[in-house]
Amino acid sequence: MNFTRLVEEKIKKSIADGDFENLEGKGEPLKLEDLSHVPEELRTSYKILKNSGYLPEEMMLKKNIAELEDLLAVCEGKEEKEQLEEKISEKLLRFNLLMEKKKLSHSRAFKQYQSKIHNRLF
């Protein structure tokens, strides 16, 4: 008996036993992701990283900077503003050092996808 036939028989038995009756999302449309912005050869890696909640350090820094800038925009206290500005400066410095170290800003791929990545995150 070949593997495909064995799998098909197991699926049919599970259907007959009602194993698929109470599945989450049953009867609802599938939620498909649009990955057209990701190169085909990177899509599997992208999905694995995304599903695990992983962000590269430089993207995490950019996200933190954006959050701090939002806080700064609504901040009223002078001392608190100064602290937020200092944190933003530190994060920007760390980001710039990382980018220089990785030389990403010089790569063709980075230039091509920089705005798409930025728009996705912010």
N, CA and C atoms as a LAMMPS dump frame, in Angstrom:
ITEM: TIMESTEP
0
ITEM: NUMBER OF ATOMS
366
ITEM: BOX BOUNDS ff ff ff
-5.0000000000000000e+02 5.0000000000000000e+02
-5.0000000000000000e+02 5.0000000000000000e+02
-5.0000000000000000e+02 5.0000000000000000e+02
ITEM: ATOMS id mol type element x y z
1 1 1 N 0.851 -1.176 0
2 1 2 C 0 0 0
3 1 3 C 0.898 1.24 0
4 2 1 N 0.605 2.156 -0.888
5 2 2 C 1.463 3.333 -0.941
6 2 3 C 1.028 4.382 0.088
7 3 1 N 1.9 5.306 0.329
8 3 2 C 1.706 6.315 1.367
9 3 3 C 0.466 7.183 1.098
10 4 1 N 0.274 7.608 -0.141
11 4 2 C -0.856 8.473 -0.485
12 4 3 C -2.178 7.784 -0.177
13 5 1 N -2.272 6.533 -0.53
14 5 2 C -3.517 5.782 -0.282
15 5 3 C -3.764 5.643 1.223
16 6 1 N -2.707 5.384 1.979
17 6 2 C -2.824 5.255 3.43
18 6 3 C -3.335 6.562 4.056
19 7 1 N -2.786 7.666 3.617
20 7 2 C -3.196 8.973 4.124
21 7 3 C -4.657 9.236 3.779
22 8 1 N -5.038 8.959 2.553
23 8 2 C -6.43 9.169 2.123
24 8 3 C -7.393 8.345 2.962
25 9 1 N -7.029 7.114 3.259
26 9 2 C -7.89 6.255 4.078
27 9 3 C -8.023 6.806 5.498
28 10 1 N -6.929 7.287 6.055
29 10 2 C -6.962 7.87 7.406
30 10 3 C -7.859 9.113 7.432
31 11 1 N -7.757 9.939 6.4
32 11 2 C -8.589 11.146 6.318
33 11 3 C -10.058 10.76 6.217
34 12 1 N -10.383 9.81 5.365
35 12 2 C -11.782 9.369 5.216
36 12 3 C -12.318 8.817 6.529
37 13 1 N -11.5 8.044 7.245
38 13 2 C -11.924 7.491 8.531
39 13 3 C -12.171 8.616 9.531
40 14 1 N -11.293 9.622 9.553
41 14 2 C -11.459 10.749 10.476
42 14 3 C -12.728 11.531 10.164
43 15 1 N -13.023 11.7 8.868
44 15 2 C -14.254 12.388 8.469
45 15 3 C -15.461 11.591 8.952
46 16 1 N -15.428 10.283 8.733
47 16 2 C -16.537 9.415 9.15
48 16 3 C -16.713 9.428 10.67
49 17 1 N -15.619 9.528 11.409
50 17 2 C -15.676 9.54 12.869
51 17 3 C -16.047 10.922 13.43
52 18 1 N -16.118 11.934 12.545
53 18 2 C -16.491 13.281 12.982
54 18 3 C -15.367 14.074 13.606
55 19 1 N -14.131 13.686 13.346
56 19 2 C -12.984 14.381 13.937
57 19 3 C -12.825 15.824 13.448
58 20 1 N -13.427 16.146 12.309
59 20 2 C -13.274 17.488 11.743
60 20 3 C -14.487 18.375 11.994
61 21 1 N -15.412 17.949 12.813
62 21 2 C -16.658 18.682 13.019
63 21 3 C -16.502 19.956 13.847
64 22 1 N -15.632 19.974 14.815
65 22 2 C -15.531 21.121 15.72
66 22 3 C -14.233 21.902 15.549
67 23 1 N -13.753 21.996 14.35
68 23 2 C -12.512 22.725 14.112
69 23 3 C -12.751 24.233 14.17
70 24 1 N -11.774 24.945 14.697
71 24 2 C -11.855 26.404 14.765
72 24 3 C -11.905 26.978 13.35
73 25 1 N -12.802 27.903 13.122
74 25 2 C -12.902 28.556 11.82
75 25 3 C -13.7 27.78 10.785
76 26 1 N -14.343 26.697 11.195
77 26 2 C -15.115 25.885 10.249
78 26 3 C -16.233 26.726 9.642
79 27 1 N -16.355 26.654 8.327
80 27 2 C -17.39 27.39 7.621
81 27 3 C -17.034 28.83 7.32
82 28 1 N -15.879 29.284 7.756
83 28 2 C -15.444 30.655 7.501
84 28 3 C -14.444 30.661 6.356
85 29 1 N -14.355 31.788 5.628
86 29 2 C -13.371 31.848 4.548
87 29 3 C -11.947 31.765 5.093
88 30 1 N -11.054 31.224 4.295
89 30 2 C -9.648 31.143 4.687
90 30 3 C -9.046 32.536 4.733
91 31 1 N -8.168 32.755 5.682
92 31 2 C -7.456 34.028 5.782
93 31 3 C -6.11 33.857 5.094
94 32 1 N -6.052 34.252 3.845
95 32 2 C -4.825 34.1 3.07
96 32 3 C -3.978 35.358 3.19
97 33 1 N -2.682 35.159 3.312
98 33 2 C -1.764 36.289 3.393
99 33 3 C -1.329 36.701 1.991
100 34 1 N -1.212 38.004 1.8
101 34 2 C -0.68 38.517 0.548
102 34 3 C 0.829 38.645 0.702
103 35 1 N 1.554 37.74 0.081
104 35 2 C 3.014 37.769 0.164
105 35 3 C 3.642 38.228 -1.148
106 36 1 N 2.866 38.936 -1.95
107 36 2 C 3.385 39.371 -3.241
108 36 3 C 4.55 40.354 -3.091
109 37 1 N 4.655 41.013 -1.938
110 37 2 C 5.738 41.972 -1.707
111 37 3 C 7.045 41.294 -1.308
112 38 1 N 6.995 39.978 -1.04
113 38 2 C 8.178 39.229 -0.623
114 38 3 C 8.661 38.392 -1.803
115 39 1 N 9.942 38.436 -2.129
116 39 2 C 10.449 37.622 -3.23
117 39 3 C 10.114 36.141 -3.004
118 40 1 N 9.799 35.447 -4.07
119 40 2 C 9.341 34.06 -3.971
120 40 3 C 10.306 33.17 -3.195
121 41 1 N 11.598 33.356 -3.396
122 41 2 C 12.582 32.495 -2.734
123 41 3 C 12.702 32.787 -1.237
124 42 1 N 12.123 33.901 -0.766
125 42 2 C 12.196 34.259 0.653
126 42 3 C 10.878 34.041 1.397
127 43 1 N 9.83 33.638 0.696
128 43 2 C 8.499 33.561 1.314
129 43 3 C 8.408 32.55 2.445
130 44 1 N 9.003 31.38 2.285
131 44 2 C 8.941 30.375 3.35
132 44 3 C 9.662 30.889 4.591
133 45 1 N 10.84 31.441 4.398
134 45 2 C 11.594 31.992 5.528
135 45 3 C 10.819 33.125 6.191
136 46 1 N 10.226 33.972 5.386
137 46 2 C 9.448 35.1 5.891
138 46 3 C 8.297 34.6 6.768
139 47 1 N 7.568 33.591 6.294
140 47 2 C 6.439 33.063 7.06
141 47 3 C 6.891 32.437 8.374
142 48 1 N 7.993 31.704 8.339
143 48 2 C 8.506 31.078 9.564
144 48 3 C 8.878 32.147 10.582
145 49 1 N 9.6 33.166 10.154
146 49 2 C 10.005 34.239 11.06
147 49 3 C 8.792 35.014 11.576
148 50 1 N 7.865 35.309 10.688
149 50 2 C 6.678 36.063 11.077
150 50 3 C 5.843 35.273 12.076
151 51 1 N 5.641 33.992 11.815
152 51 2 C 4.831 33.158 12.707
153 51 3 C 5.47 32.993 14.08
154 52 1 N 6.788 33.082 14.14
155 52 2 C 7.474 32.945 15.43
156 52 3 C 7.556 34.273 16.18
157 53 1 N 7.108 35.362 15.519
158 53 2 C 7.14 36.671 16.166
159 53 3 C 8.502 37.333 16.128
160 54 1 N 9.404 36.823 15.32
161 54 2 C 10.766 37.341 15.252
162 54 3 C 10.833 38.595 14.383
163 55 1 N 11.551 39.57 14.881
164 55 2 C 11.904 40.742 14.088
165 55 3 C 13.406 40.92 14.189
166 56 1 N 14.074 41.201 13.076
167 56 2 C 15.504 41.484 13.167
168 56 3 C 15.73 42.696 14.086
169 57 1 N 16.907 42.754 14.685
170 57 2 C 17.187 43.811 15.654
171 57 3 C 16.975 45.206 15.072
172 58 1 N 17.378 45.406 13.829
173 58 2 C 17.225 46.741 13.242
174 58 3 C 15.754 47.122 13.073
175 59 1 N 14.896 46.144 12.775
176 59 2 C 13.469 46.427 12.645
177 59 3 C 12.844 46.682 14.016
178 60 1 N 13.306 45.957 15.02
179 60 2 C 12.824 46.173 16.382
180 60 3 C 13.213 47.572 16.859
181 61 1 N 14.426 47.988 16.532
182 61 2 C 14.859 49.336 16.895
183 61 3 C 14 50.396 16.212
184 62 1 N 13.725 50.196 14.928
185 62 2 C 12.884 51.155 14.199
186 62 3 C 11.487 51.217 14.816
187 63 1 N 10.973 50.075 15.193
188 63 2 C 9.652 50.03 15.82
189 63 3 C 9.681 50.763 17.166
190 64 1 N 10.727 50.522 17.964
191 64 2 C 10.868 51.209 19.255
192 64 3 C 11.003 52.712 19.082
193 65 1 N 11.744 53.125 18.077
194 65 2 C 11.918 54.554 17.805
195 65 3 C 10.568 55.187 17.469
196 66 1 N 9.795 54.522 16.631
197 66 2 C 8.47 55.044 16.261
198 66 3 C 7.561 55.156 17.483
199 67 1 N 7.607 54.158 18.361
200 67 2 C 6.794 54.201 19.586
201 67 3 C 7.219 55.354 20.486
202 68 1 N 8.533 55.539 20.629
203 68 2 C 9.042 56.64 21.453
204 68 3 C 8.67 57.995 20.86
205 69 1 N 8.71 58.104 19.551
206 69 2 C 8.324 59.358 18.889
207 69 3 C 6.844 59.651 19.107
208 70 1 N 6.009 58.608 19.097
209 70 2 C 4.586 58.798 19.384
210 70 3 C 4.384 59.289 20.818
211 71 1 N 5.127 58.71 21.754
212 71 2 C 5.043 59.15 23.152
213 71 3 C 5.504 60.599 23.294
214 72 1 N 6.57 60.932 22.591
215 72 2 C 7.113 62.29 22.649
216 72 3 C 6.09 63.308 22.133
217 73 1 N 5.345 62.926 21.12
218 73 2 C 4.367 63.836 20.524
219 73 3 C 3.251 64.214 21.499
220 74 1 N 2.936 63.329 22.434
221 74 2 C 1.853 63.613 23.388
222 74 3 C 2.37 63.956 24.789
223 75 1 N 3.671 63.969 24.935
224 75 2 C 4.291 64.231 26.236
225 75 3 C 4.17 65.721 26.589
226 76 1 N 3.895 65.998 27.859
227 76 2 C 3.73 67.385 28.282
228 76 3 C 4.841 67.878 29.204
229 77 1 N 5.433 66.988 29.983
230 77 2 C 6.465 67.39 30.934
231 77 3 C 7.824 67.569 30.271
232 78 1 N 8.524 68.638 30.654
233 78 2 C 9.826 68.946 30.067
234 78 3 C 10.85 67.844 30.359
235 79 1 N 10.882 67.382 31.618
236 79 2 C 11.845 66.35 32.008
237 79 3 C 11.573 65.041 31.267
238 80 1 N 10.301 64.701 31.169
239 80 2 C 9.931 63.474 30.462
240 80 3 C 10.287 63.566 28.975
241 81 1 N 10.066 64.743 28.373
242 81 2 C 10.432 64.953 26.963
243 81 3 C 11.929 64.749 26.76
244 82 1 N 12.717 65.294 27.662
245 82 2 C 14.171 65.16 27.554
246 82 3 C 14.596 63.699 27.653
247 83 1 N 13.962 62.954 28.551
248 83 2 C 14.277 61.531 28.69
249 83 3 C 13.916 60.759 27.418
250 84 1 N 12.748 61.068 26.856
251 84 2 C 12.33 60.394 25.622
252 84 3 C 13.258 60.747 24.46
253 85 1 N 13.642 62.016 24.359
254 85 2 C 14.564 62.433 23.299
255 85 3 C 15.908 61.723 23.428
256 86 1 N 16.362 61.548 24.669
257 86 2 C 17.618 60.843 24.902
258 86 3 C 17.505 59.377 24.485
259 87 1 N 16.392 58.751 24.826
260 87 2 C 16.182 57.356 24.433
261 87 3 C 16.121 57.211 22.918
262 88 1 N 15.446 58.155 22.264
263 88 2 C 15.359 58.125 20.797
264 88 3 C 16.752 58.255 20.193
265 89 1 N 17.549 59.171 20.727
266 89 2 C 18.913 59.355 20.224
267 89 3 C 19.747 58.084 20.387
268 90 1 N 19.614 57.445 21.536
269 90 2 C 20.354 56.202 21.774
270 90 3 C 19.945 55.115 20.777
271 91 1 N 18.644 54.988 20.562
272 91 2 C 18.149 53.957 19.644
273 91 3 C 18.573 54.265 18.205
274 92 1 N 18.52 55.537 17.83
275 92 2 C 18.957 55.918 16.481
276 92 3 C 20.441 55.625 16.279
277 93 1 N 21.235 55.92 17.296
278 93 2 C 22.661 55.639 17.223
279 93 3 C 22.894 54.14 17.061
280 94 1 N 22.202 53.338 17.875
281 94 2 C 22.329 51.878 17.787
282 94 3 C 21.897 51.383 16.415
283 95 1 N 20.794 51.939 15.894
284 95 2 C 20.302 51.545 14.577
285 95 3 C 21.335 51.871 13.497
286 96 1 N 21.864 53.083 13.532
287 96 2 C 22.849 53.488 12.527
288 96 3 C 24.11 52.632 12.591
289 97 1 N 24.547 52.297 13.801
290 97 2 C 25.714 51.422 13.946
291 97 3 C 25.439 50.03 13.373
292 98 1 N 24.262 49.508 13.643
293 98 2 C 23.886 48.195 13.103
294 98 3 C 23.856 48.214 11.584
295 99 1 N 23.271 49.278 11.044
296 99 2 C 23.16 49.378 9.588
297 99 3 C 24.543 49.499 8.949
298 100 1 N 25.405 50.239 9.581
299 100 2 C 26.76 50.374 9.056
300 100 3 C 27.491 49.042 9.136
301 101 1 N 27.32 48.357 10.248
302 101 2 C 27.969 47.067 10.44
303 101 3 C 27.5 46.049 9.391
304 102 1 N 26.217 46.055 9.14
305 102 2 C 25.662 45.093 8.178
306 102 3 C 25.783 45.575 6.735
307 103 1 N 26.075 46.848 6.571
308 103 2 C 26.184 47.454 5.24
309 103 3 C 24.906 47.245 4.424
310 104 1 N 23.78 47.153 5.139
311 104 2 C 22.515 46.935 4.455
312 104 3 C 22.12 48.113 3.588
313 105 1 N 22.465 49.3 4.036
314 105 2 C 22.048 50.476 3.29
315 105 3 C 22.695 50.531 1.91
316 106 1 N 23.747 49.743 1.697
317 106 2 C 24.414 49.728 0.396
318 106 3 C 23.932 48.585 -0.496
319 107 1 N 23.156 47.664 0.06
320 107 2 C 22.73 46.519 -0.736
321 107 3 C 21.543 46.877 -1.616
322 108 1 N 21.5 46.271 -2.758
323 108 2 C 20.429 46.517 -3.712
324 108 3 C 19.093 46.036 -3.15
325 109 1 N 19.095 44.9 -2.463
326 109 2 C 17.863 44.339 -1.899
327 109 3 C 17.286 45.276 -0.839
328 110 1 N 18.138 45.841 0.008
329 110 2 C 17.659 46.746 1.045
330 110 3 C 16.993 47.968 0.421
331 111 1 N 17.636 48.546 -0.561
332 111 2 C 17.07 49.728 -1.208
333 111 3 C 15.724 49.403 -1.857
334 112 1 N 15.619 48.215 -2.419
335 112 2 C 14.391 47.819 -3.108
336 112 3 C 13.233 47.612 -2.128
337 113 1 N 13.517 47.043 -0.95
338 113 2 C 12.448 46.679 -0.02
339 113 3 C 12.327 47.588 1.199
340 114 1 N 13.197 48.585 1.329
341 114 2 C 13.206 49.444 2.516
342 114 3 C 11.842 50.097 2.752
343 115 1 N 11.279 50.712 1.751
344 115 2 C 10.007 51.411 1.958
345 115 3 C 8.865 50.423 2.222
346 116 1 N 8.892 49.265 1.591
347 116 2 C 7.853 48.261 1.819
348 116 3 C 7.901 47.744 3.263
349 117 1 N 9.115 47.5 3.751
350 117 2 C 9.285 47.029 5.129
351 117 3 C 8.82 48.105 6.099
352 118 1 N 9.232 49.328 5.844
353 118 2 C 8.85 50.451 6.723
354 118 3 C 7.334 50.59 6.761
355 119 1 N 6.676 50.541 5.599
356 119 2 C 5.219 50.692 5.536
357 119 3 C 4.503 49.546 6.241
358 120 1 N 5.047 48.345 6.16
359 120 2 C 4.441 47.192 6.827
360 120 3 C 4.494 47.314 8.34
361 121 1 N 5.601 47.839 8.858
362 121 2 C 5.795 47.928 10.299
363 121 3 C 5.137 49.162 10.912
364 122 1 N 5.046 50.223 10.174
365 122 2 C 4.546 51.472 10.754
366 122 3 C 3.337 51.871 9.994
